[in-house]
Amino acid sequence: MTMKVVGVIYHPKIPAARTLAERLAEVLPSMKAKVWLCSSWDEEKMGARCQGTDLALSVGGDGTILRVARLVAACGIPIVGVNMGHLGFMTEFTADGVLEKLPAVLGGEAWVDQRAMLQADLVRESKGAEREESTFHALNDALVGRGSVPRIINVVTTVNGAALSNYRVDGVIVSTATGSTGYSLAAGGPILYPQAEEMLIKPVSAHLSLPYALVLPPSAEVRMVVHTNHEAVLSIDGQVNVPLRDGDTVTAKRSPYSARFLRTSPRDLFYAALEQRLKVRE
């Protein structure tokens, strides 16, 4: 066995996820692994336990993986997802199969699926106040969009300093390859292969402005300046939402961190399973 310390991280609002996580915590010591157990919403505990952890088991759905990835990527911890949700694009095992297949992962038989992440830097210049700066990392996407008021916002967008568009939109999505099957796809964007390092920029409901998706190289830096007299928001993976003001600037670029997933499934399963995963479910 090559693994030593395993963090079992579960969705706290799915009772079956907690039950399975507790079962895994009971069984893993027999596989010669030390275990810690944590809710995916307890970011402080997760952050404190990352150092020295060899594997993160994410028990939930894709949303749980997004939370886990943002917190463990800086430590380089590989992730294995156990699907307790509906779609399971990023998960590797089902709840029924994880106990049978986990020994292969712990034994070093899995391959590493490395995914690019985004860094979003928010800068706020306020008259008579200090400049405010915040940095976020995303596995799926960063959205600059309108708030609850159903009115478009203006997003003046440049790529590497060159003018792209003054978008009049509901929002502008900057997405990774992983996020290309999420909100960007729903907005009409293309699908990138999972290990692609390129980024996507996709406007949402563009009004009299450039409506098309654009694929950008990994070196691209997308600068978005918000102009609005009502609500706007910066949304990270659809989970971290920060109110934006008129004049705020969001810069999106490749993150220095990557998400690492351990897989035992065939390397080309993404293509074979794509149609099934995208089918409408009742």
ABEGO torsion letter per residue (X at the ends): XABABBBBBBBAABAAAAAAAAAAAAAAAAAGBBBBBBBAABAAAAAAAABGBABBBBBEBAAAAAAAAAAAAAAGBBBBBBBABAAGAABABBAAAAAAAAAAAAAGABBBBBBBBBBBBBBBBBBGBBBBBBBBBBAABBBBBBBABBBBBBBBBBBGGBBABBBBBABBBBBBAAAAABAAAAAGBBBBBAABABBBBBBBGBBGBBABBBBBBAABBBBBBBBBABBBBBBBGGABBBBBBBGBBBBBBBBABBBBBBBABBAAAAAAAAAAAABBBX
